[in-house]
Amino acid sequence: MLNRFANASARQRGLSIVELMVALAISSFLILGITQLYINNKKTYLFQQSQEVNQENGRFALALLNQELAKAGYRRRPDIASPRIFRLTAEARIPATPWVANSRRVPR
């Protein structure tokens, strides 16, 4: 009996085709799973990047609107007196003389 097992182990020198097919199937599923994880992570990363750009554009638009509204005199809390931010100096005052479209002074 011992001789029969020794003889069988001496004949087998590698893997059978069934063992190779099972190993190939298992490794294929593992590679497909890892590839799917990579693809999903990349999609999530690109989505987050685009959301970041959208958020930054929104912040810029709000800052620009806030600046323009402040220049127009709009205040969030009109009941609270705010210091005048845009003070005109004596040299920068706009003359009271009306102007026409071709930049000539209108005679009085």
C-alpha positions in Angstrom: 0.0 0.0 0.0 2.8 2.4 0.9 4.4 1.6 -2.4 1.3 2.6 -4.3 1.2 6.1 -2.8 4.9 6.7 -3.4 4.4 5.7 -7.0 1.4 8.1 -7.4 3.3 11.1 -6.0 6.3 10.3 -8.2 4.0 10.5 -11.3 2.4 13.9 -10.5 4.9 16.7 -11.5 2.8 19.9 -11.6 -0.8 21.1 -11.5 -3.6 19.6 -13.4 -5.6 21.6 -15.9 -8.6 21.8 -13.6 -6.4 23.3 -10.8 -5.1 25.9 -13.2 -8.6 26.8 -14.4 -9.8 27.3 -10.9 -6.8 29.4 -10.0 -7.3 31.5 -13.2 -11.0 32.0 -12.4 -10.3 33.1 -8.8 -7.5 35.5 -9.8 -9.7 36.9 -12.6 -12.5 37.8 -10.1 -10.0 39.4 -7.8 -8.5 41.5 -10.6 -12.0 42.5 -11.7 -12.9 43.6 -8.2 -9.8 45.6 -7.8 -10.3 47.3 -11.2 -13.9 48.2 -10.2 -12.7 49.7 -7.0 -10.1 51.8 -8.9 -12.7 53.0 -11.4 -15.2 54.0 -8.7 -12.6 55.8 -6.7 -11.5 57.8 -9.8 -15.1 58.7 -10.6 -15.6 59.9 -7.0 -12.4 61.9 -7.1 -13.4 63.6 -10.4 -16.9 64.4 -9.1 -15.4 65.9 -5.9 -13.0 68.0 -8.0 -15.8 69.4 -10.1 -17.9 70.1 -7.0 -14.9 72.0 -5.5 -14.6 74.1 -8.7 -18.4 74.9 -8.5 -18.1 75.9 -4.9 -15.1 78.1 -5.6 -17.0 79.8 -8.5 -20.0 80.4 -6.2 -17.8 81.9 -3.5 -16.2 84.2 -6.1 -19.7 85.3 -7.4 -20.9 86.0 -3.9 -17.8 88.0 -3.1 -18.2 90.0 -6.3 -21.9 90.7 -5.7 -21.2 91.7 -2.1 -18.5 94.1 -3.3 -20.7 95.6 -5.9 -23.7 95.9 -3.5 -21.5 97.6 -0.9 -20.4 100.1 -3.6 -24.1 100.8 -4.4 -24.8 101.5 -0.7 -26.6 98.3 0.3 -26.1 97.2 3.9 -27.2 93.9 5.4 -28.3 95.7 8.6 -29.5 99.2 7.7 -30.4 99.9 11.4 -26.7 99.8 12.3 -24.6 102.8 11.2 -21.6 101.7 9.2 -18.5 103.9 8.6 -18.2 105.3 5.2 -15.8 103.1 3.3 -15.5 104.9 0.0 -14.6 108.5 1.1 -13.9 111.0 -1.6 -11.0 113.3 -1.3 -11.1 116.9 -2.4 -9.2 116.1 -5.5 -11.3 113.2 -6.5 -14.7 114.9 -6.2 -16.9 114.8 -9.3 -17.7 118.2 -10.7 -21.4 119.3 -10.4 -21.4 120.4 -14.1 -23.5 118.1 -16.3 -21.9 116.5 -19.3 -23.4 115.5 -22.6 -22.6 112.4 -24.6 -19.7 113.8 -26.6 -17.9 115.0 -23.4 -18.5 118.7 -23.8 -19.7 120.9 -21.0 -23.3 122.2 -21.3 -23.3 125.9 -21.1 -25.4 127.4 -18.3 
